[in-house]
């Protein structure tokens, strides 16, 4: 049985890698096709050639990084690397809680050290070459340090609590751990912009002026109580533009990137905001959260059943069941189910995006939303012709072409 599980793990890892490379290949092939008439005004020939260069450069780099990660993971599994780390930790720590935390901590640090050169190349070579990067080496380092601190405090804290619950009551672990993770998720949904974003970016209330007047006029017309409109200094890291809606109830807020305001007209910005308001009106955030709750509950139930299995730990080279080895093996064995759930989530998300687009269009902002989306795509050198299969597996939003077709029909 141990050998069988080990083989299954290797097959799953390999199948996932092959699938991703096949989808990437299809995406590259599709990108070279002639653009439909609805999209031809987004790029002039020179800029379209630049977009194709950017897309292919990122695709080749993605192939390199994923292949490297796949090889390292295979080596760790094939040569008992995880069992070696487990044995190393147990030489110095006897507590089952701290053994697991230290095990995952070592893997996190090792993975991050390995990934730093790739991250540096992506940021300071690729993004710099195409005019997107605004991050300085100093900011890059500070972002890393802040990320480490967040991982230790939040990630380490949740992990400690989950493992502690397991040691306290293995029988009801699945239910209590699910409640903790769900509660944490709800807390972060409500307070992410207030607590986490300020660690990395400055958010300032949108000042008085024509734009705010137009936004308030729209909010009044749609009976949408919007007091919290913020501008975030996204330009300190990239020239790419964005906007998002966060929070629930009284904690809801709209966040506009300063780069968005530099590139779009007031009507186009209001159309993007109308799209975000559409998400709120249709309760998409709450629906997503409610859908995730039973899925996560089932996940923890199955996870709780196999945490005491010696076989899973032995498949990774261990001697007996341990939280960290069993969790690692489970994460691989569960990945095919996770893939199916991700696809279902993306299907639902794309439907929500159509609904939000329709909400903006129904209030007279259809043409402005189209022009705004085109500008967002052009300024980020977005791929206009992704393969339909790649979209099916990975896109949480419909393609630009699909969105324009829906809005205009």
C-alpha positions as CSV (number, residue, x, y, z in Angstrom):
1,X,0.0,0.0,0.0
2,X,2.8,2.4,0.8
3,X,4.4,1.9,-2.6
4,X,1.1,2.3,-4.3
5,X,0.4,5.7,-2.6
6,X,3.9,6.8,-3.4
7,X,3.3,6.0,-7.1
8,X,0.0,7.7,-7.1
9,X,1.6,10.8,-5.6
10,X,4.2,10.8,-8.4
11,X,1.6,10.2,-11.1
12,X,-0.6,13.1,-9.8
13,X,2.4,15.5,-9.7
14,X,3.5,14.5,-13.2
15,X,-0.1,14.7,-14.6
16,X,-0.6,18.1,-13.2
17,X,2.7,19.4,-14.7
18,X,2.0,17.9,-18.1
19,X,-1.5,19.3,-18.1
20,X,-0.3,22.8,-17.3
21,X,2.4,22.7,-19.9
22,X,-0.1,21.5,-22.5
23,X,-2.5,24.3,-21.6
24,X,0.4,26.8,-21.9
25,X,1.3,25.4,-25.3
26,X,-2.2,25.8,-26.5
27,X,-2.4,29.4,-25.2
28,X,0.8,30.3,-27.0
29,X,-0.5,28.8,-30.3
30,X,-3.8,30.7,-30.0
31,X,-2.2,34.0,-29.2
32,X,-0.8,34.4,-32.7
33,X,-4.2,34.3,-34.4
34,X,-5.8,37.3,-36.2
35,X,-7.7,39.5,-33.9
36,X,-11.5,39.8,-34.3
37,X,-12.9,43.2,-35.4
38,X,-14.0,44.1,-31.9
39,X,-10.5,44.1,-30.6
40,X,-8.4,45.5,-33.4
41,X,-8.6,49.1,-32.1
42,X,-6.8,48.2,-28.8
43,X,-3.3,47.9,-30.1
44,X,-1.6,49.6,-33.1
45,X,0.8,47.2,-35.0
46,X,3.9,48.3,-33.0
47,X,2.2,47.9,-29.6
48,X,0.6,44.6,-30.6
49,X,4.1,43.3,-31.5
50,X,5.3,44.4,-28.1
51,X,2.3,42.7,-26.4
52,X,3.1,39.4,-28.2
53,X,6.7,39.7,-27.2
54,X,5.6,40.4,-23.5
55,X,3.3,37.4,-23.6
56,X,5.8,35.0,-25.1
57,X,8.5,36.2,-22.7
58,X,6.3,35.5,-19.7
59,X,5.2,32.2,-21.2
60,X,8.8,31.0,-21.6
61,X,9.7,32.2,-18.1
62,X,6.7,30.5,-16.7
63,X,7.8,27.3,-18.4
64,X,11.3,27.6,-16.8
65,X,10.0,28.3,-13.3
66,X,7.4,25.6,-13.3
67,X,9.8,23.0,-14.7
68,X,12.4,23.9,-12.1
69,X,9.8,23.7,-9.3
70,X,8.5,20.3,-10.7
71,X,12.0,18.9,-10.7
72,X,12.8,20.0,-7.2
73,X,9.5,18.6,-5.9
74,X,10.2,15.2,-7.7
75,X,13.6,15.1,-6.1
76,X,12.2,15.7,-2.7
77,X,9.7,12.9,-3.0
78,X,11.9,10.4,-4.9
79,X,14.9,10.8,-2.5
80,X,13.1,11.1,0.8
81,X,13.8,14.8,1.2
82,X,10.7,15.4,3.2
83,X,11.5,12.5,5.5
84,X,15.0,13.9,6.0
85,X,13.6,17.3,7.0
86,X,11.2,15.5,9.4
87,X,14.1,13.6,11.0
88,X,16.2,16.7,11.3
89,X,13.4,18.6,13.1
90,X,12.7,15.8,15.4
91,X,16.3,15.7,16.6
92,X,15.8,19.1,18.2
93,X,12.1,19.4,18.9
94,X,9.8,16.8,20.6
95,X,6.6,18.7,20.8
96,X,4.2,17.5,18.0
97,X,2.9,21.1,17.5
98,X,6.3,22.7,17.2
99,X,7.7,19.9,15.1
100,X,5.1,20.5,12.5
101,X,5.4,24.2,12.6
102,X,9.2,24.0,12.3
103,X,8.9,21.5,9.4
104,X,6.6,23.7,7.4
105,X,8.7,26.7,8.3
106,X,11.9,25.1,6.9
107,X,10.0,24.2,3.7
108,X,8.6,27.7,3.4
109,X,12.0,29.4,3.9
110,X,13.8,26.9,1.5
111,X,11.1,27.4,-1.2
112,X,11.3,31.2,-0.8
113,X,15.1,31.3,-1.1
114,X,14.9,29.2,-4.2
115,X,12.3,31.4,-5.7
116,X,14.0,34.7,-5.0
117,X,16.2,34.7,-8.1
118,X,13.2,34.0,-10.3
119,X,11.2,36.8,-8.6
120,X,14.1,39.2,-9.0
121,X,14.4,38.4,-12.7
122,X,10.7,38.7,-13.3
123,X,10.5,42.1,-11.5
124,X,13.7,43.8,-12.5
125,X,14.3,42.2,-15.9
126,X,11.0,41.3,-17.6
127,X,8.7,43.9,-16.0
128,X,11.4,46.5,-16.2
129,X,12.1,45.8,-19.9
130,X,8.4,46.3,-20.8
131,X,8.1,49.5,-18.7
132,X,5.9,48.1,-15.9
133,X,8.2,47.9,-12.9
134,X,8.3,50.7,-10.4
135,X,9.7,48.7,-7.4
136,X,13.1,49.7,-6.1
137,X,15.5,47.1,-4.6
138,X,14.8,48.7,-1.2
139,X,11.0,48.3,-1.6
140,X,11.5,44.8,-2.8
141,X,13.4,43.9,0.3
142,X,10.9,45.6,2.6
143,X,8.0,43.8,0.9
144,X,9.8,40.5,1.5
145,X,10.4,41.2,5.2
146,X,6.8,42.3,5.7
147,X,5.6,39.2,3.9
148,X,7.7,37.0,6.2
149,X,6.3,38.8,9.2
150,X,2.7,38.3,8.0
151,X,3.4,34.6,7.3
152,X,4.9,34.1,10.8
153,X,2.1,36.0,12.6
154,X,-1.0,35.0,10.6
155,X,0.1,31.8,8.9
156,X,2.0,30.5,11.8
157,X,-0.8,31.5,14.2
158,X,-3.5,29.7,12.3
159,X,-1.3,26.7,11.8
160,X,-0.5,26.5,15.5
161,X,-4.2,26.7,16.4
162,X,-5.2,24.0,13.9
163,X,-2.5,21.6,15.1
164,X,-3.3,22.4,18.7
165,X,-6.9,21.5,18.1
166,X,-5.9,18.2,16.5
167,X,-3.7,17.3,19.5
168,X,-6.5,18.3,21.8
169,X,-9.4,16.4,20.2
170,X,-8.6,14.3,17.0
171,X,-12.3,13.2,17.0
172,X,-13.7,16.7,16.5
173,X,-10.7,18.2,14.9
174,X,-12.4,18.6,11.5
175,X,-15.3,20.6,12.9
176,X,-13.3,22.9,15.2
177,X,-10.5,23.5,12.7
178,X,-13.1,24.3,10.0
179,X,-14.8,26.8,12.3
180,X,-11.4,28.5,13.0
181,X,-10.4,28.7,9.4
182,X,-13.9,29.9,8.3
183,X,-14.0,32.5,11.0
184,X,-10.5,33.7,10.0
185,X,-11.6,33.9,6.4
186,X,-14.6,35.9,7.3
187,X,-12.5,38.3,9.4
188,X,-10.0,38.8,6.5
189,X,-12.8,39.4,4.0
190,X,-14.2,42.2,6.2
191,X,-10.9,43.8,7.4
192,X,-8.3,43.0,4.8
193,X,-8.2,46.5,3.4
194,X,-8.0,48.1,6.8
195,X,-5.4,45.8,8.3
196,X,-3.3,44.2,5.6
197,X,-3.2,46.6,2.7
198,X,-1.8,49.5,4.8
199,X,1.3,47.4,5.5
200,X,2.2,47.6,1.8
201,X,0.3,50.5,0.3
202,X,-1.1,53.9,1.3
203,X,-4.8,54.4,1.0
204,X,-6.3,57.8,1.0
205,X,-9.9,58.9,0.7
206,X,-10.9,60.1,-2.7
207,X,-10.9,63.9,-2.5
208,X,-13.6,66.4,-3.5
209,X,-13.9,67.1,-7.2
210,X,-15.7,66.1,-10.4
211,X,-14.9,62.4,-10.1
212,X,-16.2,62.1,-6.6
213,X,-19.3,64.1,-7.6
214,X,-19.9,61.7,-10.5
215,X,-19.4,58.7,-8.2
216,X,-21.7,60.0,-5.5
217,X,-24.3,60.8,-8.2
218,X,-24.2,57.2,-9.4
219,X,-24.4,55.9,-5.8
220,X,-27.5,58.0,-5.1
221,X,-29.1,56.9,-8.3
222,X,-28.6,53.2,-7.5
223,X,-29.4,53.5,-3.8
224,X,-25.9,52.4,-2.9
225,X,-24.6,53.7,0.4
226,X,-21.0,54.3,-0.4
227,X,-18.9,56.4,2.1
228,X,-15.6,54.6,1.7
229,X,-13.9,55.4,-1.6
230,X,-10.2,55.1,-1.4
231,X,-7.3,55.7,-3.8
232,X,-4.3,53.3,-3.4
233,X,-0.7,54.2,-4.5
234,X,-0.3,51.2,-6.8
235,X,2.1,53.3,-9.0
236,X,4.8,52.7,-6.4
237,X,5.1,49.1,-7.7
238,X,3.7,49.0,-11.2
239,X,2.2,51.1,-14.0
240,X,-0.6,48.6,-14.3
241,X,-4.1,49.7,-13.3
242,X,-6.8,48.1,-11.3
243,X,-9.8,48.6,-8.9
244,X,-11.5,46.3,-6.4
245,X,-14.3,46.0,-4.0
246,X,-13.7,44.6,-0.5
247,X,-15.5,44.1,2.8
248,X,-19.0,43.3,3.9
249,X,-21.8,45.5,5.3
250,X,-20.6,48.7,6.9
251,X,-17.0,47.7,6.2
252,X,-17.4,47.7,2.4
253,X,-15.1,49.9,0.4
254,X,-14.2,50.7,-3.2
255,X,-10.4,51.0,-3.9
256,X,-9.2,52.7,-7.0
257,X,-5.6,52.5,-8.1
258,X,-4.0,55.9,-8.8
259,X,-2.8,54.4,-12.1
260,X,-6.4,53.8,-13.0
261,X,-7.2,57.4,-12.5
262,X,-4.3,58.5,-14.6
263,X,-5.4,56.4,-17.6
264,X,-9.2,56.6,-17.7
265,X,-11.8,59.3,-18.0
266,X,-14.2,60.0,-15.1
267,X,-17.1,58.2,-16.9
268,X,-14.9,55.1,-17.5
269,X,-13.8,55.1,-13.8
270,X,-17.5,55.3,-12.8
271,X,-18.3,52.4,-15.1
272,X,-15.6,50.3,-13.4
273,X,-17.0,51.3,-10.1
274,X,-20.5,50.4,-11.4
275,X,-19.2,47.0,-12.2
276,X,-17.9,46.6,-8.6
277,X,-21.2,47.9,-7.2
278,X,-22.9,45.2,-9.3
279,X,-20.9,42.6,-7.4
280,X,-22.2,44.0,-4.2
281,X,-25.8,44.3,-5.4
282,X,-25.8,40.6,-6.5
283,X,-24.1,39.6,-3.2
284,X,-21.3,37.8,-5.0
285,X,-18.8,38.1,-2.1
286,X,-21.3,36.6,0.3
287,X,-22.3,33.8,-2.1
288,X,-18.7,32.9,-2.7
289,X,-18.1,32.7,1.0
290,X,-21.3,30.6,1.6
291,X,-20.3,28.2,-1.2
292,X,-16.9,27.7,0.2
293,X,-18.1,26.8,3.7
294,X,-19.5,23.3,2.9
295,X,-16.6,22.6,0.6
296,X,-14.1,23.5,3.3
297,X,-16.0,21.4,5.8
298,X,-15.9,18.3,3.7
299,X,-12.2,18.9,3.1
300,X,-11.4,19.1,6.8
301,X,-13.6,16.0,7.5
302,X,-11.6,13.9,5.0
303,X,-8.4,15.4,6.2
304,X,-9.3,14.5,9.8
305,X,-9.9,10.9,8.8
306,X,-6.5,10.3,7.4
307,X,-4.3,12.3,9.8
308,X,-3.7,9.2,11.8
309,X,-2.7,7.0,8.8
310,X,0.8,5.7,9.1
311,X,0.7,4.7,5.5
312,X,0.6,8.2,4.2
313,X,3.6,9.3,6.3
314,X,5.5,6.2,5.2
315,X,4.8,7.0,1.6
316,X,6.9,10.1,2.1
317,X,9.6,8.2,3.9
318,X,8.5,8.7,7.5
319,X,8.0,6.0,10.1
320,X,4.6,6.8,11.6
321,X,1.8,9.3,11.2
322,X,2.5,12.9,11.9
323,X,0.5,16.0,11.2
324,X,2.9,17.6,8.8
325,X,3.8,14.5,6.7
326,X,0.2,13.4,6.5
327,X,-0.9,16.9,5.6
328,X,1.7,17.1,2.8
329,X,0.7,13.7,1.3
330,X,-3.0,14.7,1.6
331,X,-2.4,18.0,-0.2
332,X,-1.1,16.1,-3.2
333,X,-3.7,13.3,-3.2
334,X,-6.5,15.9,-2.9
335,X,-5.2,18.1,-5.8
336,X,-7.3,16.4,-8.5
337,X,-10.4,17.2,-6.5
338,X,-9.1,20.7,-5.9
339,X,-8.6,21.1,-9.6
340,X,-12.3,20.2,-10.2
341,X,-13.4,22.6,-7.5
342,X,-11.2,25.4,-8.9
343,X,-12.8,24.9,-12.3
344,X,-16.3,25.1,-10.8
345,X,-15.3,28.2,-8.9
346,X,-14.0,29.8,-12.1
347,X,-17.2,29.0,-13.9
348,X,-19.2,30.7,-11.1
349,X,-16.8,33.6,-11.0
350,X,-17.1,34.2,-14.8
351,X,-20.9,34.2,-14.5
352,X,-20.6,36.8,-11.7
353,X,-18.5,39.0,-13.9
354,X,-21.1,38.9,-16.6
355,X,-23.7,39.9,-14.1
356,X,-21.6,42.8,-12.8
357,X,-20.9,44.0,-16.4
358,X,-24.7,43.8,-17.1
359,X,-25.4,45.9,-14.0
360,X,-23.1,48.6,-15.2
361,X,-24.5,48.5,-18.7
362,X,-28.1,48.6,-17.4
363,X,-27.3,51.9,-15.8
364,X,-26.0,53.5,-19.0
365,X,-22.3,52.7,-18.6
366,X,-22.0,49.9,-21.2
367,X,-19.9,51.8,-23.8
368,X,-17.8,53.5,-21.1
369,X,-17.1,50.1,-19.5
370,X,-16.0,48.7,-22.8
371,X,-13.6,51.5,-23.5
372,X,-12.3,51.3,-19.9
373,X,-11.7,47.6,-20.2
374,X,-9.9,48.1,-23.4
375,X,-7.6,50.7,-21.8
376,X,-6.9,48.4,-18.8
377,X,-6.0,45.6,-21.2
378,X,-3.8,47.8,-23.4
379,X,-1.9,49.4,-20.5
380,X,-1.1,45.9,-19.1
381,X,-0.3,44.4,-22.5
382,X,-2.9,41.8,-21.9
383,X,-3.4,38.7,-24.1
384,X,-6.4,39.2,-26.3
385,X,-6.6,35.7,-27.7
386,X,-6.3,33.1,-24.9
387,X,-7.2,29.5,-25.8
388,X,-10.7,28.5,-24.7
389,X,-9.4,25.5,-22.8
390,X,-6.9,27.6,-20.9
391,X,-9.7,30.0,-20.1
392,X,-11.8,27.1,-18.9
393,X,-9.2,25.9,-16.5
394,X,-7.7,29.2,-15.2
395,X,-9.7,32.3,-16.0
396,X,-11.8,33.7,-13.1
397,X,-13.0,36.4,-15.5
398,X,-14.4,36.0,-19.1
399,X,-12.0,37.1,-21.8
400,X,-12.2,40.7,-23.0
401,X,-13.8,39.6,-26.3
402,X,-16.5,37.6,-24.5
403,X,-17.3,40.6,-22.2
404,X,-17.6,43.0,-25.0
405,X,-19.9,40.7,-26.9
406,X,-22.2,40.3,-23.9
407,X,-22.3,44.0,-23.2
408,X,-23.0,44.9,-26.8
409,X,-25.7,42.2,-27.4
